[in-house]
């Protein structure tokens, strides 16, 4: 089952309200996305911890509704 880019963005923004989120559908199938997420919540956290916050925001949809997500995360400059 595919996931809409808007739904993906909404889930991330719900968990990280201050985040700037850019979503790109990599294959045109609604199943493979790239996301750039910039949030103050990431400051002082490792890249792994930042990615874990994003995956938590997806509420278990990773691997089910969403097959692949290439993430770029950072705190604002």
Backbone as a printed PyTorch tensor [residue, N CA C, xyz], in Angstrom:
tensor([[[ 0.8470, -1.1810,  0.0000],
         [ 0.0000,  0.0000,  0.0000],
         [ 0.8910,  1.2430,  0.0000]],

        [[ 0.6640,  2.1350, -0.9140],
         [ 1.4840,  3.3390, -1.0610],
         [ 1.0610,  4.4280, -0.0730]],

        [[ 1.9680,  5.3650,  0.1450],
         [ 1.7050,  6.4950,  1.0250],
         [ 1.8390,  7.7830,  0.2230]],

        [[ 0.9300,  8.6940,  0.4220],
         [ 0.9570,  9.9940, -0.2330],
         [ 2.0480, 10.8670,  0.3950]],

        [[ 2.7440, 11.6550, -0.4310],
         [ 3.8020, 12.5430,  0.0670],
         [ 3.2620, 13.5180,  1.1070]],

        [[ 2.0490, 13.9950,  0.9010],
         [ 1.4320, 14.9150,  1.8620],
         [ 1.2170, 14.2700,  3.2130]],

        [[ 0.8070, 13.0030,  3.2140],
         [ 0.6150, 12.2740,  4.4720],
         [ 1.9480, 12.1030,  5.1940]],

        [[ 2.9790, 11.7800,  4.4460],
         [ 4.3190, 11.6300,  5.0070],
         [ 4.7690, 12.9370,  5.6560]],

        [[ 4.5960, 14.0320,  4.9380],
         [ 4.9790, 15.3400,  5.4670],
         [ 4.1640, 15.6870,  6.7150]],

        [[ 2.8720, 15.4130,  6.7000],
         [ 2.0160, 15.7090,  7.8520],
         [ 2.4260, 14.9320,  9.0910]],

        [[ 2.7790, 13.6570,  8.9240],
         [ 3.2150, 12.8510, 10.0640],
         [ 4.4820, 13.4270, 10.6910]],

        [[ 5.4130, 13.8420,  9.8540],
         [ 6.6670, 14.4090, 10.3630],
         [ 6.3980, 15.7440, 11.0550]],

        [[ 5.5790, 16.6020, 10.4320],
         [ 5.2760, 17.9160, 11.0100],
         [ 4.4750, 17.8000, 12.3100]],

        [[ 3.6690, 16.7630, 12.4060],
         [ 2.8920, 16.5170, 13.6290],
         [ 3.8280, 16.2500, 14.8060]],

        [[ 4.8740, 15.4600, 14.5620],
         [ 5.8190, 15.0990, 15.6200],
         [ 6.8830, 16.1720, 15.8410]],

        [[ 7.2310, 16.8860, 14.7770],
         [ 8.2710, 17.9190, 14.8320],
         [ 7.6970, 19.2040, 14.2310]],

        [[ 6.8490, 19.9220, 14.9900],
         [ 6.1080, 21.0560, 14.4330],
         [ 6.9710, 22.1710, 13.8440]],

        [[ 8.1900, 22.3250, 14.3440],
         [ 9.0560, 23.3990, 13.8440],
         [ 9.8190, 22.9920, 12.5790]],

        [[ 9.6740, 21.7580, 12.1600],
         [10.5010, 21.2170, 11.0750],
         [10.1750, 21.8360,  9.7170]],

        [[11.2380, 22.0350,  8.9530],
         [11.1180, 22.3320,  7.5280],
         [11.2700, 20.9760,  6.8450]],

        [[10.2690, 20.5730,  6.0660],
         [10.2500, 19.2390,  5.4770],
         [10.0920, 19.3420,  3.9640]],

        [[10.9870, 18.6870,  3.2410],
         [10.8750, 18.5730,  1.7880],
         [10.8130, 17.0860,  1.4460]],

        [[ 9.7910, 16.7040,  0.6840],
         [ 9.5900, 15.3050,  0.3060],
         [ 9.6840, 15.1790, -1.2130]],

        [[10.3920, 14.1530, -1.6630],
         [10.5000, 13.8720, -3.1000],
         [10.1930, 12.3960, -3.3330]],

        [[ 9.2960, 12.1190, -4.2710],
         [ 8.9630, 10.7450, -4.6470],
         [10.0330, 10.2710, -5.6300]],

        [[10.8280,  9.3040, -5.2270],
         [11.9780,  8.8800, -6.0200],
         [11.6170,  8.0120, -7.2180]],

        [[10.5400,  7.2570, -7.1210],
         [10.2140,  6.3030, -8.1840],
         [ 8.8420,  6.5500, -8.8150]],

        [[ 8.1160,  7.5410, -8.3020],
         [ 6.7920,  7.8170, -8.8280],
         [ 5.7460,  6.7980, -8.4220]],

        [[ 6.0720,  5.9770, -7.4150],
         [ 5.1570,  4.9100, -7.0130],
         [ 4.5440,  5.1130, -5.6310]],

        [[ 4.8810,  6.2310, -4.9710],
         [ 4.3500,  6.4780, -3.6400],
         [ 4.8990,  5.5470, -2.5850]],

        [[ 5.9920,  4.8840, -2.8900],
         [ 6.5580,  3.8810, -1.9930],
         [ 8.0330,  4.1200, -1.6870]],

        [[ 8.6710,  4.9750, -2.4780],
         [10.1000,  5.2720, -2.3270],
         [10.2800,  6.7930, -2.3050]],

        [[10.6620,  7.3200, -1.1490],
         [10.7760,  8.7690, -0.9810],
         [12.1560,  9.1650, -0.4820]],

        [[12.4760, 10.4290, -0.7430],
         [13.6200, 11.0800, -0.1100],
         [13.0480, 12.2470,  0.6800]],

        [[13.5670, 12.4670,  1.8720],
         [13.0880, 13.5590,  2.7120],
         [14.2670, 14.3350,  3.2850]],

        [[14.1270, 15.6490,  3.2460],
         [15.0480, 16.5450,  3.9370],
         [14.2470, 17.1190,  5.0970]],

        [[14.7540, 16.9400,  6.3150],
         [14.0560, 17.4130,  7.5020],
         [15.0290, 18.2380,  8.3280]],

        [[14.6710, 19.5030,  8.5450],
         [15.4980, 20.4130,  9.3420],
         [14.6710, 20.8370, 10.5430]],

        [[15.1930, 20.5630, 11.7430],
         [14.4470, 20.8610, 12.9600],
         [15.3960, 21.1970, 14.1040]],

        [[14.9910, 22.1490, 14.9100],
         [15.7500, 22.5000, 16.1090],
         [15.8150, 21.2970, 17.0580]],

        [[14.8470, 20.4060, 16.9810],
         [14.8260, 19.2100, 17.8260],
         [16.0430, 18.3200, 17.6030]],

        [[16.7120, 18.4780, 16.4740],
         [17.8760, 17.6490, 16.1410],
         [19.1800, 18.1780, 16.7420]],

        [[19.1630, 19.4170, 17.2180],
         [20.4010, 20.0090, 17.7240],
         [20.9810, 19.1760, 18.8660]],

        [[22.2740, 18.8680, 18.7520],
         [22.9700, 18.0960, 19.7800],
         [22.7610, 16.5960, 19.6860]],

        [[21.9780, 16.1550, 18.7230],
         [21.7240, 14.7220, 18.5630],
         [22.5660, 14.1570, 17.4230]],

        [[22.9120, 12.8890, 17.5450],
         [23.6590, 12.2200, 16.4750],
         [22.7320, 12.0260, 15.2710]],

        [[23.3080, 11.7260, 14.1420],
         [22.5290, 11.4760, 12.9240],
         [21.5480, 10.3090, 13.1510]],

        [[22.0130,  9.2750, 13.8410],
         [21.1490,  8.1240, 14.1340],
         [19.9610,  8.5620, 14.9950]],

        [[20.2040,  9.3570, 16.0180],
         [19.1220,  9.8320, 16.8850],
         [18.1390, 10.7010, 16.1060]],

        [[18.6530, 11.5280, 15.1950],
         [17.7900, 12.3700, 14.3570],
         [16.8810, 11.4990, 13.4950]],

        [[17.4560, 10.4900, 12.8760],
         [16.6780,  9.5910, 12.0220],
         [15.6490,  8.8190, 12.8460]],

        [[16.0210,  8.4320, 14.0660],
         [15.0770,  7.7220, 14.9290],
         [13.8610,  8.5910, 15.2400]],

        [[14.0780,  9.8790, 15.4400],
         [12.9520, 10.7890, 15.6900],
         [12.0020, 10.8290, 14.4950]],

        [[12.5600, 10.8360, 13.2920],
         [11.7230, 10.8490, 12.0920],
         [10.9690,  9.5230, 11.9670]],

        [[11.6520,  8.4060, 12.1700],
         [10.9880,  7.1060, 12.0710],
         [ 9.8810,  6.9620, 13.1190]],

        [[10.1060,  7.4910, 14.3190],
         [ 9.0610,  7.4700, 15.3450],
         [ 7.8460,  8.2680, 14.8830]],

        [[ 8.0860,  9.3630, 14.1770],
         [ 6.9980, 10.2050, 13.6750],
         [ 6.1240,  9.4540, 12.6730]],

        [[ 6.6930,  8.4520, 12.0140],
         [ 5.9530,  7.7050, 10.9910],
         [ 4.9980,  6.6750, 11.5830]],

        [[ 5.0310,  6.5170, 12.8930],
         [ 4.0660,  5.6740, 13.6190],
         [ 3.9440,  4.2580, 13.0560]],

        [[ 5.0760,  3.6340, 12.7870],
         [ 5.0720,  2.2410, 12.3600],
         [ 4.7310,  2.0010, 10.8940]],

        [[ 4.6190,  3.0590, 10.1020],
         [ 4.2670,  2.8950,  8.6790],
         [ 5.4700,  2.5100,  7.8260]],

        [[ 6.6720,  2.6860,  8.3500],
         [ 7.8770,  2.3200,  7.6110],
         [ 7.9150,  0.8070,  7.4660]],

        [[ 8.1140,  0.3390,  6.2390],
         [ 8.1540, -1.0880,  5.9800],
         [ 6.7890, -1.6780,  5.6610]],

        [[ 5.7360, -0.8950,  5.8770],
         [ 4.3780, -1.3550,  5.5740],
         [ 3.8090, -0.4770,  4.4650]],

        [[ 3.3500,  0.7190,  4.8190],
         [ 2.8320,  1.6670,  3.8250],
         [ 3.9630,  2.3300,  3.0470]],

        [[ 5.1340,  2.3680,  3.6400],
         [ 6.2830,  3.0610,  3.0550],
         [ 7.4570,  2.0940,  2.9800]],

        [[ 7.9500,  1.8530,  1.7840],
         [ 9.0070,  0.8600,  1.6010],
         [10.3940,  1.4440,  1.8400]],

        [[10.6780,  2.6370,  1.3030],
         [12.0200,  3.2020,  1.3960],
         [11.9600,  4.7010,  1.6380]],

        [[12.8210,  5.1660,  2.5450],
         [12.9040,  6.5920,  2.8390],
         [14.3590,  6.9760,  3.0160]],

        [[14.8800,  7.7490,  2.0670],
         [16.2430,  8.2680,  2.1650],
         [16.1580,  9.5800,  2.9390]],

        [[16.8280,  9.6450,  4.0780],
         [16.7180, 10.8030,  4.9580],
         [17.9710, 11.6580,  4.9740]],

        [[17.7610, 12.9740,  4.9680],
         [18.8040, 13.9460,  5.2630],
         [18.2270, 14.7940,  6.3830]],

        [[18.8870, 14.7840,  7.5300],
         [18.3810, 15.5320,  8.6860],
         [19.4640, 16.4660,  9.2080]],

        [[19.0320, 17.5860,  9.7880],
         [19.9640, 18.5070, 10.4240],
         [19.2090, 19.5180, 11.2550]],

        [[19.9410, 20.1960, 12.1390],
         [19.4010, 21.3330, 12.8740],
         [19.5980, 22.5700, 11.9910]],

        [[18.8070, 23.6010, 12.1880],
         [18.9820, 24.8280, 11.4010],
         [20.3690, 25.4300, 11.6490]],

        [[20.8770, 26.1140, 10.6460],
         [22.2040, 26.7540, 10.7840],
         [22.1160, 27.9850, 11.6520]]])
